[in-house]
């Protein structure tokens, strides 16, 4: 138990440090690009990234399946099996890299169809796409598989440190290129160069820390079949991530153009930045949850699940209030009114964030328990619904259609189905106590949104000082609201105990 807490705490600290560093500098890069090159280049960058994310579906979810397969042999000191899995992982990833390159070359002649309206005159979209393609495929062809040893050994903090260092270097160089030369090609070339550097350093760290784990041997037929089953189920999860993060961008570019895509992605970037930081907490404890699921009883795991759900609901609720109250003031200071949407879009983004992030704990337990096969059909149903609604609604109501299709898929399909599956397959208990708590958390969040927003509207000036005053209001008012509403809950008392235990270590 102490070891799990230590590993989880270390992973969380370094994970959040890494995320903050890799969100702040890219934000500066994004700002410099808007003002030095224009929003069309930002839209182009988002489009290519999205297209390559779709091609990365060739990965199928092999990485997660391999890490899951390594948990048990690493815990049991079964070096031969770990080495065999690593060898298999290496072979599969190289095949995936080749598939991505071939798929990218096939779709390259049709790139212009993904863009509605004009393209910047001083760039060749095909040359740029090849550079993005090399960046994506290069990771699979080289040493990306080595990071699985670090993840399965609960040393995500090492990857966070390496990625933080290479990410900061990349962003600083990109800022220099954009400011001094206003050159988009120079900005793009840095992507594969820094990705290669990060992979080499991570591979070296893995070899140094775990020299006993090398690529050799053959995986047992039984284990290969088990991995295949996990991979096919994980493919559904991969599709979900791609549709939420990438297909939306492609649809906007194809129907509404690069400027609309840049505006959408400015808002999405802020929301996703918060999602990334919050998600680090649950990504960092997946290994520890997996260890607990193997060693502890269903009752103990359900108890931990309810406590984590409470912590998540508080964090997500507070972040939702901050988004609702600060989105527009921040966007006005950052990009100006010309690149802003109306308040209706802000409300949609807030609902999107709340619905998406509230399931973080469920997703962490699902991944730790390897329940991908059980969750597969839910993913396919939500993805098909989201994709179809995307295309239908974007033609009639524009950006609203993109957001509403995702919100409906989350609230009508993903969340109810996943809640039922987790409680039935993992905890073997009723989901109603959890849903009642969820209803309470949601009501409290709505009240906190209303109260905080009303207080913020009393500040009529629009400048940096007033924005920081609103930040202070958003730091205090929602948390006081949550404290008043929830301090009597047993989950709150358990959380205080957990915090005290961590602080004593």
C-alpha positions in Angstrom: 0.0 0.0 0.0 2.8 2.4 1.0 4.7 1.6 -2.3 1.5 2.3 -4.4 0.9 5.6 -2.6 4.6 6.6 -3.1 4.6 5.7 -6.8 1.2 7.4 -7.5 2.2 10.6 -5.6 5.6 10.8 -7.5 3.9 10.2 -10.8 1.2 12.8 -10.1 3.8 15.5 -9.1 6.0 15.0 -12.1 3.0 14.5 -14.4 1.4 17.8 -13.4 4.8 19.6 -13.6 5.3 18.2 -17.1 1.8 19.1 -18.2 2.0 22.7 -16.9 5.4 23.2 -18.7 4.1 21.7 -21.9 0.9 23.7 -21.9 2.4 27.1 -21.0 5.1 27.2 -23.7 2.8 25.8 -26.5 0.3 28.5 -25.5 3.0 31.1 -26.1 3.9 29.4 -29.4 0.2 29.5 -30.4 0.0 33.2 -29.5 3.2 34.0 -31.4 1.9 32.1 -34.5 -1.5 34.0 -34.4 0.2 37.4 -34.3 3.2 36.6 -36.6 1.7 34.4 -39.2 -2.1 34.5 -38.8 -5.0 32.2 -37.8 -4.9 30.3 -41.1 -1.5 28.7 -40.2 -2.9 27.7 -36.8 -5.8 26.1 -38.5 -3.5 24.3 -40.9 -1.4 23.0 -38.0 -4.5 21.7 -36.3 -5.8 20.0 -39.5 -2.5 18.1 -40.2 -2.3 17.0 -36.5 -5.8 15.8 -36.7 -5.3 13.9 -39.9 -2.2 12.1 -38.5 -4.1 11.3 -35.4 -6.7 9.5 -37.5 -3.9 7.6 -39.3 -2.5 6.7 -35.8 -5.5 4.5 -35.4 -3.2 1.9 -37.0 -1.7 1.6 -33.5 -5.1 0.0 -32.4 -4.3 0.3 -28.7 -1.3 -2.0 -28.8 0.6 0.2 -26.3 -2.0 0.1 -23.6 -2.5 -3.7 -24.1 1.3 -4.3 -23.8 1.6 -2.2 -20.6 -1.3 -4.1 -19.1 0.2 -7.4 -20.1 3.5 -6.4 -18.3 1.9 -5.6 -14.9 1.8 -9.2 -13.7 5.2 -10.5 -15.0 7.0 -7.4 -13.6 5.3 -7.8 -10.2 6.3 -11.5 -10.3 9.9 -10.8 -11.4 9.2 -12.9 -14.6 12.0 -11.3 -16.7 11.7 -13.7 -19.6 8.0 -12.8 -20.2 8.7 -9.1 -20.0 11.5 -9.4 -22.5 9.4 -11.5 -24.9 6.6 -8.9 -24.6 9.0 -6.1 -25.4 10.3 -8.0 -28.4 6.8 -8.5 -29.7 6.0 -4.8 -29.0 9.0 -3.7 -31.0 8.0 -5.8 -34.1 4.4 -4.6 -34.0 5.3 -0.9 -33.7 7.6 -1.1 -36.7 4.8 -2.6 -38.7 2.5 0.2 -37.5 5.0 2.8 -38.5 5.2 1.4 -42.1 1.4 1.2 -42.3 1.0 4.9 -41.2 3.5 6.0 -43.9 1.7 4.1 -46.6 -1.7 5.4 -45.5 -0.4 8.9 -45.4 1.0 8.8 -48.9 -2.3 7.3 -50.2 -4.4 10.2 -48.8 -1.9 12.9 -49.6 -3.3 13.7 -53.1 -6.7 14.4 -51.4 -5.5 16.9 -48.8 -7.1 19.9 -50.5 -10.5 18.4 -50.1 -10.1 18.6 -46.3 -9.9 22.4 -46.5 -12.8 24.8 -47.3 -11.7 28.1 -48.7 -8.2 29.5 -49.2 -4.8 28.1 -48.1 -1.8 30.4 -47.2 0.1 31.3 -50.4 3.6 30.8 -49.1 3.4 27.1 -48.1 3.1 23.8 -49.9 0.6 21.7 -48.0 2.0 18.5 -49.4 5.6 19.2 -48.2 4.2 20.2 -44.8 2.1 17.0 -44.6 5.2 14.8 -45.3 7.0 16.4 -42.4 4.1 15.8 -40.1 3.9 12.2 -41.4 7.6 11.6 -40.6 7.1 13.0 -37.1 4.2 10.6 -36.4 5.6 7.4 -38.0 9.1 8.0 -36.8 8.1 7.3 -33.1 6.8 3.9 -34.1 9.7 3.0 -36.2 12.4 3.8 -33.6 12.3 3.4 -29.8 8.8 4.3 -28.6 8.2 0.8 -27.4 10.8 1.2 -24.6 8.6 3.6 -22.7 6.2 0.7 -21.9 8.7 -0.7 -19.4 8.7 2.6 -17.5 4.9 2.8 -17.5 4.4 -0.8 -16.4 7.0 -0.3 -13.6 5.0 2.7 -12.3 7.8 5.1 -13.3 5.8 7.5 -15.4 7.7 10.3 -13.8 10.8 9.5 -15.9 8.9 9.9 -19.1 7.4 13.1 -17.8 10.9 14.5 -17.1 12.2 13.5 -20.5 9.2 14.8 -22.4 9.3 18.1 -20.3 12.9 18.7 -21.2 12.5 18.0 -25.0 9.2 19.8 -25.1 10.6 23.0 -23.6 13.5 22.9 -26.0 11.2 22.4 -29.0 8.9 25.2 -28.0 11.7 27.7 -27.3 13.2 27.0 -30.7 9.8 27.3 -32.4 9.2 30.7 -30.7 12.6 31.9 -31.9 11.9 30.7 -35.5 8.5 32.4 -35.6 9.7 35.7 -34.1 12.9 36.1 -36.1 12.0 34.5 -39.4 8.2 34.2 -39.5 8.8 30.8 -41.2 6.2 28.0 -40.9 8.6 25.4 -42.4 11.2 26.0 -39.7 8.4 25.6 -37.1 7.3 22.3 -38.5 10.8 20.8 -39.0 11.4 21.0 -35.3 8.6 18.5 -34.6 10.3 15.3 -35.9 13.7 16.4 -34.6 12.6 16.8 -31.0 10.4 13.7 -31.1 13.4 11.6 -32.2 15.5 13.1 -29.4 12.8 12.3 -26.8 12.5 8.7 -28.0 16.3 8.1 -27.8 16.6 9.6 -24.3 13.6 7.5 -23.1 15.1 4.4 -24.5 18.4 5.1 -22.8 16.7 5.7 -19.4 14.7 2.4 -19.8 17.9 0.5 -20.6 19.8 2.2 -17.8 17.1 1.5 -15.1 16.0 -1.9 -16.3 19.0 -3.5 -18.1 17.5 -6.9 -17.6 14.6 -6.1 -20.0 15.8 -6.5 -23.6 14.0 -7.5 -26.8 14.3 -11.3 -26.9 12.2 -14.5 -26.7 8.8 -15.4 -27.8 5.5 -14.7 -26.1 3.3 -17.7 -25.2 0.4 -18.4 -27.6 -2.1 -18.0 -24.7 -0.8 -14.6 -23.8 -0.7 -13.5 -27.5 -4.4 -14.4 -27.8 -5.2 -12.5 -24.7 -3.4 -9.4 -26.0 -5.2 -9.7 -29.3 -8.5 -9.6 -27.5 -7.5 -6.5 -25.5 -6.2 -4.8 -28.7 -9.4 -5.2 -30.6 -11.3 -3.8 -27.6 -8.9 -1.0 -27.2 -9.3 0.0 -30.8 -12.8 1.2 -29.9 -11.3 3.4 -27.2 -8.8 4.8 -29.8 -11.6 5.6 -32.2 -13.3 7.5 -29.4 -10.3 9.7 -28.7 -9.7 10.3 -32.4 -13.3 11.4 -33.0 -13.4 13.7 -30.0 -10.0 15.3 -30.7 -9.4 14.9 -34.4 -12.4 14.2 -36.6 -14.1 17.3 -35.2 -11.3 19.4 -36.5 -11.3 17.7 -39.9 -15.1 18.3 -40.2 -14.8 21.9 -39.3 -12.0 22.5 -41.8 -13.8 20.7 -44.6 -17.1 22.5 -44.0 -16.3 25.9 -42.3 -12.6 26.6 -43.3 -9.3 27.1 -41.5 -10.2 30.4 -39.7 -13.2 28.7 -38.1 -11.0 25.8 -37.1 -8.5 28.1 -35.6 -11.2 29.9 -33.5 -12.7 26.5 -32.4 -9.2 25.2 -31.5 -8.4 28.3 -29.4 -11.4 27.5 -27.2 -10.7 23.8 -27.3 -7.0 24.3 -26.4 -8.0 26.1 -23.2 -10.5 23.4 -22.2 -8.1 20.6 -23.2 -5.3 22.2 -21.2 -7.4 21.8 -18.1 -8.4 18.3 -19.1 -4.8 17.4 -19.5 -3.7 18.6 -16.1 -6.7 16.9 -14.3 -6.2 13.7 -16.3 -2.6 13.4 -15.2 -3.8 12.6 -11.7 -5.8 9.6 -12.9 -3.2 8.5 -15.5 -0.6 8.5 -12.8 -2.5 6.3 -10.5 -3.6 3.7 -13.1 -0.7 1.4 -12.3 -1.4 1.7 -8.6 -5.1 1.0 -9.2 -4.2 -2.0 -11.3 -2.1 -3.3 -8.4 -4.9 -2.7 -5.9 -7.5 -4.5 -8.1 -5.2 -7.6 -8.2 -4.5 -7.6 -4.5 -7.5 -6.1 -2.7 -11.2 -7.0 -2.3 -14.0 -5.7 -4.4 -15.3 -3.8 -1.4 -12.0 -2.1 -0.8 -11.7 -1.1 -4.4 -15.2 0.2 -4.5 -14.5 2.2 -1.4 -11.5 3.8 -3.1 -13.5 4.4 -6.3 -16.2 6.4 -4.5 -13.5 8.5 -2.7 -11.7 9.2 -5.9 -15.0 10.0 -7.6 -15.7 12.6 -4.9 -12.3 14.2 -5.4 -12.8 14.2 -9.1 -16.2 15.7 -8.9 -14.9 18.5 -6.7 -12.0 19.3 -9.1 -14.1 19.0 -12.2 -16.9 21.1 -10.8 -14.5 23.8 -9.7 -12.8 23.8 -13.2 -16.2 24.1 -14.8 -17.0 27.2 -12.8 -13.7 28.7 -13.8 -14.3 28.0 -17.5 -17.8 29.4 -17.3 -16.7 32.7 -15.7 -13.3 33.2 -17.2 -13.5 31.9 -20.8 -14.7 35.1 -22.5 -12.6 37.6 -20.5 -9.5 35.5 -21.2 -10.2 35.1 -24.9 -10.8 38.8 -25.3 -7.4 39.6 -23.7 -5.6 36.8 -25.6 -6.9 36.9 -29.2 -9.4 39.8 -29.4 -13.0 39.9 -30.3 -12.5 38.9 -33.9 -11.5 35.4 -32.9 -14.2 34.9 -30.3 -17.5 33.0 -30.2 -20.7 34.0 -28.4 -21.5 32.9 -24.8 -23.7 30.1 -26.2 -20.6 28.3 -27.4 -18.9 28.9 -24.0 -21.9 27.1 -22.3 -21.5 24.2 -24.7 -17.8 23.9 -24.0 -18.4 23.9 -20.2 -21.0 21.1 -20.5 -18.6 19.2 -22.8 -15.8 19.6 -20.3 -18.0 18.5 -17.3 -19.5 15.5 -19.1 -16.2 14.4 -20.5 -14.0 14.8 -17.4 -16.5 13.5 -14.9 -15.9 9.9 -16.2 -12.1 10.1 -15.5 -12.2 7.8 -12.5 -14.3 5.3 -14.3 -11.9 5.3 -17.2 -8.9 4.9 -14.9 -10.5 1.8 -13.2 -11.6 0.4 -16.6 -8.0 0.8 -18.0 -6.4 -0.6 -14.8 -8.7 -3.6 -14.8 -8.3 -4.1 -18.6 -12.1 -4.0 -19.2 -11.6 -2.9 -22.8 -13.5 -5.8 -24.3 -16.5 -5.2 -22.1 -16.5 -1.5 -23.0 -16.0 -2.1 -26.7 -19.5 -1.9 -28.0 -20.2 1.2 -26.0 -17.3 2.9 -27.7 -18.5 1.9 -31.2 -22.1 3.0 -30.5 -21.0 6.4 -29.2 -18.5 6.9 -32.0 -21.0 6.2 -34.8 -23.6 8.4 -33.2 -21.1 11.3 -32.7 -19.7 11.1 -36.2 -23.1 11.0 -37.9 -24.4 13.8 -35.8 -21.2 15.8 -36.5 -21.8 15.8 -40.2 -25.5 16.4 -40.0 -25.5 19.2 -37.5 -22.4 21.1 -38.8 -24.3 21.8 -42.0 -27.2 23.3 -40.2 -25.9 25.0 -37.0 -22.1 25.2 -37.6 -19.8 24.9 -34.5 -22.8 24.3 -32.3 -23.4 21.1 -34.2 -19.9 19.9 -33.4 -20.2 20.5 -29.7 -23.8 19.2 -29.4 -23.0 16.0 -31.1 -20.2 15.3 -28.6 -22.3 16.3 -25.6 -25.2 14.1 -26.7 -22.9 11.1 -27.3 -21.3 11.6 -23.8 -24.5 12.1 -21.8 -26.9 9.7 -23.6 -24.5 6.8 -24.5 -21.0 6.9 -23.0 -21.6 7.9 -19.4 -24.7 5.7 -18.6 -23.3 2.7 -20.4 -19.8 2.9 -18.8 -21.3 3.5 -15.4 -23.3 0.3 -15.7 -20.4 -1.7 -17.0 -17.9 -0.6 -14.3 -20.3 -1.5 -11.4 -21.5 -4.7 -12.9 -18.2 -6.2 -14.2 -15.7 -4.8 -11.7 -17.4 -4.0 -8.4 -20.3 -6.4 -8.7 -22.7 -4.0 -7.0 -25.6 -1.5 -7.8 -24.7 1.7 -9.6 -27.5 3.7 -8.0 -25.6 4.9 -4.9 -23.0 6.3 -7.3 -25.6 8.0 -9.5 -27.2 9.6 -6.5 -23.9 11.1 -5.4 -23.3 12.2 -9.0 -26.6 14.0 -9.0 -25.7 15.8 -5.8 -22.3 16.8 -7.3 -23.9 18.2 -10.4 -26.5 20.2 -8.6 -23.8 21.8 -6.3 -21.7 22.6 -9.4 -24.7 24.4 -11.1 -25.3 26.4 -7.9 -21.6 27.3 -7.7 -21.6 28.4 -11.4 -24.6 30.6 -10.9 -23.3 32.3 -7.7 -19.8 32.8 -9.0 -20.9 34.1 -12.4 -23.2 36.6 -10.7 -20.4 38.0 -8.5 -18.1 38.2 -11.5 -20.7 40.2 -13.5 -20.5 42.9 -10.8 -17.0 43.7 -12.1 -17.8 45.6 -15.3 -14.3 46.7 -16.4 -12.5 44.6 -18.9 -8.7 44.7 -18.3 -5.9 42.5 -16.9 -6.6 43.7 -13.3 -10.3 42.9 -13.4 -9.4 39.5 -15.0 -7.2 38.6 -12.0 -9.9 39.8 -9.6 -12.3 37.3 -11.3 -9.7 34.6 -10.9 -9.5 35.2 -7.2 -13.3 35.1 -7.0 -13.3 31.8 -8.9 -10.6 30.4 -6.5 -12.7 31.2 -3.4 -16.4 31.2 -4.1 -16.9 27.8 -5.8 -14.7 26.0 -3.2 -16.6 27.6 -0.3 -19.9 26.4 -2.0 -18.6 22.9 -2.4 -17.3 22.9 1.2 -20.7 24.0 2.6 -22.6 21.5 0.6 -20.2 18.5 1.1 -18.3 18.7 4.3 -20.7 16.3 6.0 -20.2 13.5 3.4 -18.1 10.5 4.4 -16.1 10.9 1.1 -15.0 14.3 2.3 -13.8 13.0 5.6 -12.0 10.1 3.9 -10.3 12.6 1.5 -9.0 14.6 4.4 -7.5 11.4 5.9 -5.8 10.6 2.6 -4.4 14.1 2.3 -3.0 14.0 5.8 -1.5 10.6 5.1 0.3 11.8 1.9 1.6 15.0 3.6 3.1 12.9 6.4 5.2 10.9 4.0 
